[in-house]
């Protein structure tokens, strides 16, 4: 079963504010819509504690450097859609 991916406006705004390269945005889209949408149970990690949420993370690189993206994800009520609720990232400049 392939899940629909819904990205909240706040995550879209965060992504836009990062001024990422078009290539990197393409890779992010691919991770979300191809990898996560196809096999969410393989890629989602449950984070216990105060956050108690599901997270999806991956690394990518471009000319500027290396990135670690961490997305907070919830299942929608219909259980056929994954909602991307938040985004955090780490960046290390290329040397």
C-alpha positions in Angstrom: 0.0 0.0 0.0 1.3 3.4 -0.9 0.6 6.2 1.5 -0.2 9.8 0.6 2.2 12.4 1.9 0.8 15.7 3.3 3.2 18.4 4.2 2.0 21.1 6.6 2.4 24.8 5.7 4.8 25.3 8.6 7.1 22.6 7.2 6.9 24.1 3.7 7.8 27.5 5.1 10.8 26.0 7.0 12.0 24.3 3.8 11.6 27.5 1.8 13.5 29.4 4.5 16.5 27.1 4.3 17.3 28.3 0.7 18.2 24.8 -0.3 19.4 24.0 -3.8 16.8 22.7 -6.3 18.7 19.4 -6.4 18.5 19.0 -2.7 14.7 19.8 -2.7 14.3 17.2 -5.4 16.1 14.6 -3.2 13.9 15.5 -0.2 10.8 15.1 -2.3 12.0 11.7 -3.5 12.7 10.5 0.0 9.3 11.6 1.2 7.2 10.5 -1.7 9.1 7.4 -2.8 10.8 5.9 0.2 8.6 7.0 3.1 5.3 6.7 1.2 6.1 3.1 0.1 7.3 1.6 3.3 6.6 3.8 6.3 6.9 1.0 8.9 10.5 0.4 7.7 11.6 4.0 7.9 9.6 5.6 10.8 11.2 5.5 14.3 9.2 5.9 17.4 10.7 8.5 19.8 9.6 7.9 23.4 9.5 10.4 26.2 8.2 13.9 26.2 8.0 14.1 22.4 6.4 10.6 21.9 6.2 10.8 18.2 7.3 9.2 14.9 10.3 10.5 13.1 11.7 9.9 9.6 15.4 10.9 9.0 17.9 10.7 6.2 21.2 12.3 5.1 21.8 14.1 1.8 24.6 16.2 0.4 25.1 19.0 -2.1 27.9 21.4 -3.0 27.3 23.4 0.2 27.8 20.4 2.5 26.1 17.5 4.3 22.6 17.6 5.8 20.7 15.5 8.3 16.9 16.0 8.0 14.6 14.8 10.7 10.8 15.0 10.0 8.1 14.5 12.6 5.3 12.4 11.1 1.8 11.3 12.2 -0.7 9.1 10.6 -3.9 10.8 9.6 -7.3 9.5 10.8 -7.9 7.7 7.5 -4.6 5.8 8.1 -3.8 6.2 4.5 -2.0 9.5 4.7 1.2 10.5 6.5 1.3 14.1 7.7 4.7 15.8 8.0 4.3 18.0 11.1 7.8 19.3 11.7 11.3 19.5 10.4 14.6 19.8 12.1 18.0 19.6 10.4 21.7 19.7 10.9 24.2 21.1 8.4 27.9 20.6 8.1 29.7 22.7 5.5 31.8 21.0 2.9 35.5 21.2 3.3 
